[in-house]
Amino acid sequence: MKVNWNTKYTTIAVYTFIVLALSTVFYLIASEVNVFRIQVSQYLSILQPFIIGLSLAYLINFILEFVEVRLIDKLFKKKMKENVKRILSLFVTYAIVIFLVFLFLNFVLPQLISSIVGLATDIPSYFANISKIVLKYTNQLNIREEYYSLIVEKWNEFVNYIINFATDLIPKFGNVLKNIFSSIWNIALGVIVSIYLLIEKEKFLALCRKITFSMFSEERANRLMELTRRGDTIFGRFLGGKIVDSTIIGILTFIVLKIFKMPYVTLVSFIVGITNIIPFFGPFIGAVPSFFIILFVSPTKALWFLLIIFIIQQIDGNIIGPKILGDSLGISAFWILFSLLVAGKFLGFIGLVIGVPLFVFVYSIIKDIVENRLKKKGLPIETKEYY
């Protein structure tokens, strides 16, 4: 029996079936969300080498393109075979990556571990001294008995929280290192996957285009290709630029703090550099724990630290950042805050990093839809026209 898919009732029946099926799937997932999460985690653990490989290939591709265009093409003026140039570029690229990892493992990581261990060991004594100062000054203020008791109670709760946090700091950091080293096989497989992906990246991209054009109409396939290029531009420019920018800020912070003889220089510089990846609010997020780390040792140096970070972030925001990133966001601070809160809630630190470019991508699609509808109605598309 031949089904006529163009009839009205057949179309309604198909859409009804799809809606009911999706509703049933959604209900099953919502009612057994923990089981679903466990199943997803198991599947992701199986695919972990490929996820790591794809992530590495995407990030390393920026270095590969730089090596191919800026180094190989300029050093070797003669026309080189594409496969030879790619292999040579990959060798240079991974040599750079291995050298950077070597520098981190040999110079940064040992000092980072030493700083964390020292901080966790010294925090109880720091807080004991601070508690004496706080109690001394609160006694001099002649505060009423019930308020004084409340202040002492809340302060003791805060001290116990910090001491418990410091006590758990070393085991938590150890667990992070343990998880990294336990995943070393997956990381090694991920590196191999990334090499294969980068060697034949044009072939894989062509295959994806081929599948897309086979599944969709030409108009929709072209639209998907355009959205893919747009997403790559947004994420690529943002992530690549932010990594370079944050590395520069971390090194600059390390040098300045070393000159001013601040405590825990490596740990504080690492926190500032990592949190700087988070757009707009990253400097503030990194400055708060760093301020308290230095405050434990010297309140005066902690105030100087705030001034130093403010100056460094002004340099980054007005000079370094625009040079590297340009106007890669193009959205207001409100939408940046919105995207950080939502993505951070669902994805943690990764959400804080990718939340903004993801929102920019979705925002650009919605903007296209809205402006196309306005154009069809013969209305202006500029927002200022609707004030």
Buried (B, 14 or more C-beta within 10 A) or exposed (E): EEEEEEEEEEEEEEEEEEEEEEEEEEEEBEEEEEEEEEEEEEEEEEEBBBBBBBEBBBBBBBBBBBBBEEBBBEEEEEEEEEEEBBEBBBEBBBEBBEEEEEEEEEEBBEBBBEBBEEBBEBBEEBBEEBBEEBBEEBEEEEBEEEEBEEBBEEBEEEBEEBBEEBEEBBEEBEEEEEEEEEBEEBBEBBBEBBBEBBBEBEEBEEEEBEEBBEEEEEEEBEEBBEBBEBBEEBBBBBBBBBBBBBBBBBEBBBEBBEEEEBBBBBBBBBBBBBBBBBBBBBBEBBBEBBBEBBBBBBEEBBEBBEEBBEEBBEBBEEEBBEEBBEEBBEBEEEBBEBBBEBBBEEBEEEBBBBBBBBBBBEBBEEEBEEBEEBEEEEEEEEEEEEE
